[in-house]
């Protein structure tokens, strides 16, 4: 029998999967870039939604290069 939260990761597990700091993931959740629910004071993220986000996320820090016209 499947447990009700088998399809979810907590914040630390999800951050480890993405290879980023948990505070960075918390910021992405607050910016509504990563869908998550709050349950018992913890963020829970669906595994399938995390994988969809991970496919397009670039974890490198800093601003992205901008092409400038001369």
C-alpha positions as CSV (number, residue, x, y, z in Angstrom):
1,X,0.0,0.0,0.0
2,X,1.4,3.4,-1.0
3,X,1.9,6.1,1.6
4,X,0.2,9.4,0.9
5,X,3.4,11.4,0.6
6,X,5.4,8.9,-1.5
7,X,5.0,11.3,-4.5
8,X,6.5,14.3,-2.6
9,X,10.0,15.5,-1.6
10,X,10.6,17.8,1.3
11,X,12.7,21.0,0.8
12,X,16.0,19.5,1.7
13,X,15.6,16.4,-0.6
14,X,14.4,18.6,-3.5
15,X,17.3,21.0,-3.0
16,X,19.8,18.1,-3.0
17,X,18.2,16.7,-6.2
18,X,18.6,20.1,-7.9
19,X,22.1,20.6,-6.6
20,X,21.3,24.0,-4.9
21,X,21.1,25.4,-1.4
22,X,17.8,24.9,0.4
23,X,17.5,28.7,0.9
24,X,17.7,29.1,-2.9
25,X,14.9,26.6,-3.4
26,X,12.8,28.4,-0.8
27,X,13.3,31.6,-2.7
28,X,12.2,29.9,-6.0
29,X,9.1,28.6,-4.2
30,X,8.3,32.1,-2.9
31,X,8.8,33.5,-6.4
32,X,6.2,30.8,-7.6
33,X,8.8,29.3,-10.0
34,X,8.6,25.9,-8.2
35,X,5.1,24.7,-7.2
36,X,5.0,23.5,-3.6
37,X,2.5,23.1,-0.8
38,X,3.0,23.8,2.9
39,X,2.1,20.9,5.2
40,X,2.8,20.9,8.9
41,X,5.3,23.8,8.5
42,X,7.3,22.1,5.7
43,X,7.3,22.7,2.0
44,X,6.5,19.6,0.0
45,X,7.2,19.4,-3.7
46,X,5.7,16.8,-6.1
47,X,8.5,14.6,-7.7
48,X,7.1,14.9,-11.2
49,X,6.8,18.7,-11.0
50,X,10.3,19.0,-9.6
51,X,11.6,16.9,-12.6
52,X,9.8,19.2,-15.1
53,X,11.3,22.2,-13.4
54,X,14.8,20.6,-13.3
55,X,14.7,20.0,-17.0
56,X,14.7,23.8,-17.7
57,X,16.5,25.1,-14.6
58,X,20.1,26.4,-14.9
59,X,21.6,26.4,-11.3
60,X,24.6,28.5,-12.1
61,X,24.7,31.6,-9.9
62,X,24.8,35.2,-11.2
63,X,23.1,37.1,-13.8
64,X,22.7,35.7,-17.3
65,X,24.6,37.3,-20.1
66,X,22.8,40.0,-22.0
67,X,23.5,40.8,-25.7
68,X,24.1,44.4,-26.2
69,X,23.9,46.3,-29.4
70,X,26.8,48.7,-30.1
